[in-house]
Amino acid sequence: MDRQETMGVFLSVVEEGDFSAAARRLRMTPSAVSKIIGRLESRLGVRLLQRSTRRISLTAEGSSYADSARRILNDIKEAEIAIQPGAEPRGRLRVSLPSAFGHRLIVPMLPAFIDRYPAIELELMFTDAIVDLLAEETDVAVRVAAQSDSRLVMRRLAPNHRVICASAQYLEKHGIPMTPGDLQHHTCLGITSRGGLNIWEFDGPDGPQSMRIRSPIEANSTEALRRLALAGVGIIRMSEILVGPDIRIGRLTALLTGYNHHDGPPICAVYPPGRILSPRVRVFVDFLAEQFTNPPWLRSAPQDVGHTV
């Protein structure tokens, strides 16, 4: 039995949690499966599984080996699929999306993707947390945040221009800030536990300026802050992609337009490295890049979504 087959037997045992169940799945005897795992552990010089009378469990070394084995076997599978003439990308694609950005902007793109690649099964996960793609076995993530994980491959999709804005209702009641310093006398809405995002930076006639806003109202959701701004509660600084449609139809008014607002980290797609890029990941990232060259949601205001996270 070669190493690829041995890895397959090992992963079957891990997934089934039992030698007998793995043997039935592989159409082998339990003793044969046990011997294969024993020889693998002897060759590697480490114990991969903890055996008990009821169930097996992975050691730390076993967990690391299982992760590597899955990636290796998946690379082999993807390589074989990729070279088949006219091969259609297929299988499950796990995608992590930021909540407001994902709901308002990415989801409206997906019907065209699903129509183009009907054999791909999408699993969408919405969170504003930075997901560990390797630990969570996630194929690709769309992020609007600084990239700190050097293990990941990043593809830039679009710049992230920021704009400061408020509703006409708020401005009629509290006045229009004319300089960055005027913001100290206004209600600015902040992002919870994201200190860097609450430092607003400007370049203007008097040179660079920055100020840390201290808001009586904060949220960990950009969609919540946008809705509060639309309701006249305060001033927000947000990606133009999220609030641009509101500004164009007059629901929000851009402020301090004579100042250059520092851009945020670019919108990008990130995915784990691999010698062979999964066809599912490749076509999904290519599709996003294509959509961002002429985004339909910039031509009209996207519909409000019902989620609160």
N, C-alpha and C positions, 0 to 999 in steps of 0.2 A: 504494500500500500504506500503510495507516494505522499508527500507532505500535504498536498492539496486535499487529498482524500482524508488524511488524518485530521486536518483542521475541520473538515466537514463533520466527521464523527464527533470530535470534541464539542463543536458548537451544537450539535444535535443533543448531546448529553446536557449541555448548559441550558438549552431552551426547554427541554423536557423535564429537567430536574430529577431525572431518574434513569439508571442504566437500562432497566427493563423497557421503559417507555421509548427510550432512544433506540433500543434494539428492534422493537416492533416497527418503528418508523423507518429504520434502515434495512429491515428484513435480515437481521443478523441475530445471533444468539447473545444474551447478556454477557456471557463469559468472553466472547470474542470482542465485544465493545470494551469490556473492562481491561482486557489485555492490550488493546490498542492504546487506551489512555495511560496504562501503566508504562508501556514502552515510550510514549511521548514524554511522560514525566521523567523517565530515566534519561532519555536523550537530552532533555533541557536541563536536568539537574535541579529541578524545583518541583514542589508539590503544587498542582494547579487546582485540585478539588479537595474539599474536606468531606469525607464520607461519614455518614451516620446510618443507623438502622432505618431511619424514615426518609431522609432526603440528603442530597448533596448540596454543597454550597461552594462558591468560588473563593479561593484565597486572593490576596492582593495581586500576586503574580498571575493567577488564573484570570482575574478580571482584565488585567493589562493585555494578556495574550489573547483573550476573547475579542477585545476591541480591535487589535491588530489583525486577527484572523478574519473578522467580518470585513474589514476594509480590503484585505488582500483578495478574498474570494469575490467580493463585489467588484473590485477592479478587473478581475479575470472575466467575470460575467459581462461587465460593461464593454470590455475589449472585444469579446466575441459578438455582442450585439452590434457594436459600432461598425464592424467590417462587413456585416451582411448587406448585400445589395438592397437598397431601398428600405433599410430597416427603419421602423417607426419607433420613436421614443415611447417607452411604456413603463408602467410600474408606478409605485407610490412616491410622491414628492412631498416632503415635509418642509414647510415654509414658515419662518418666523417673521411677523410683521408688527411694527409699532401700532398702537391702538388707533388713534385718530387718523394718522397718515394712512394706515392700512385700510381702514373702513372707508374713508372718504375718497381716496385716490387710487389705491391698488385694486380694491375689489371691483370697481367699475371697469377695469381693464380685463378682468379674468374671463368673462364670457367669450371674448375673441380668442383667448388662449385655449380655453376648453374646446372651442369649436375647431381650432387648428390642430390640437393634439388630443384627440378623444381617448387615446389609450393611456394617458397619464392621469393618475388618481391624485388629486390635490388634498393635502391635509394642512389647513391653515391654523396657525397659533398666534393669537394677538396678545402682545405684552409690551410694556414700555421698559421692561428689564432687559439687560444685555444677556442674552442666552448663550451658554457655553455650547456651541454647536456640536463639538466632539462628544461631550458628556451626554448631551440630550439626543444624540443621533439625529440631528436636524440637517437637512441637505443644504439649505440656503436661507439667508436672512436679508431683509431689506432694512437698512439702518440710516438714521439721521443723527449720528453721534460719532465722536472721535473714535478711531479704531486703535485699540490698545493690544489686541491679540495678534502677535506677529506670525502665529501659526496659520492664519487664515489668508485666503486669496481675496483681494478686494477689487471690484470693478466699479468705477465711478459712473453714475447714471445722470446726475444733474447737479448744478450748483444749488446752494441753499441760501438764497438772498433773504435777509430778515427785514421786516418792516414794523414800525411802531404805528399803532392805530387805535381808534376808539369810535364809538357810535356817535351820531349826531345828538342823540339824547344826552349822553354824558357831556359832550362839549358845550351844548347849550346851557347846561347847569353849572359847569365848573370852569369853563373857559378853555382856550386853546393854548397849549404850551408852545412857546416860540423858540426856546433854547433848551438844551439838555438840562440845564440847571433848574428850569421851571418844573421839571418832573418831580422834584422834591416836594412840591406842593400839591401833587395829584395822587390819586389812588392808582398805583401800578400793580398789576396782578402777576404774581411770581410762581415759579415752578418749585414744588416741594422737594427738598433734599437734592437739589441740583444746583449747587452754589454758583458754578461757572455760568449757568444760564441766567442768573439773576444779576450779573454784572453787565450792564449795557454800555457798549463802547461806541464812540463817534469820532469822525474826523470832520472838522469844520474850519471856519475862518480863523479860529483861535487855536488851531492845532488839535491833537488827539485829546479826547476826554473820555473818562469812564466813571461810572457811578454804580454802586451796588444798591439796588432797590430794596426797600424794606416794606413789605406789603402786609396789610391786615388780612389779606385773602390770598391763600396759596392753594395749589392743587397739583397732584401728580399726573394730571391729564391735560394735554393741550386742547382737547375738544371741550373739556369743561371750562377752561379759561376763555376759549373763543365764544362759547355760549354766554358766559358772564359779560364779556365785552359787548356782545350784540344786545344784551339786556340793559346796557348803560351803566354797568357796575364800575368799570375802570378801564385803564389803558393796558394794552398788551403789546409785547414784542414777539413776533411769531414768523415762521417761514412764510414767504410770499406765496408759496405753492398752496398753503392752507388757507390763507385769508385773501389772496388775490381776487378770487371770484366775488367775495363779499365787498371788496373795495370797488370793483368795476361796476357793480350794480347799486352802489350807494349805501349798503348796509353798514359799512365801516368807512372811516376816513383816514387816509395815511397822514401821519404827523412828522414834523421835523424833516421834511423832504430835502431841505437844503444841506443836510448833514449826511455824510456817508456812514451808513450803519454797517459795522463789520459783519461779514458773512459768517454763518455757522459752518460746521463740518459738512462736506458734500453728501448728498443722497447717494448711497452706494448699495451694491449687492455684495455680500460676503459669503464665502463657502469654504469648506475644508479643502486642503490641498490633496492632490492625488496625481499619480503619474498619468492616469487616464481620467479625463473629466467625464462624469456621467452625462450621457445624452440628455437625460431629463433636466439636469441642472443647466447644461449648456443652452438648450433651446429656451428655457425659462428666463435666464439672464439675458440672452439675446433679444427675447421678446420685450422684456422690460426696457432695455436700451432703445429699442425701436419705438416703443410707446412714448418714451420721454423726449424723443426728438420732435414730436408733434403732439403734445398731450391734449386730448380732447377736453379734459376737465378744466383747462385754462380758458376755454371759450365761453363757458357758462358756469354758474354757481352750482356745485354739486349738492345733491339733496342732503338735508340734515339726517343724521343717523340716530337711532334710538338708544344706543349704548351710552353708558355713563363712565366707562373706564378708559 
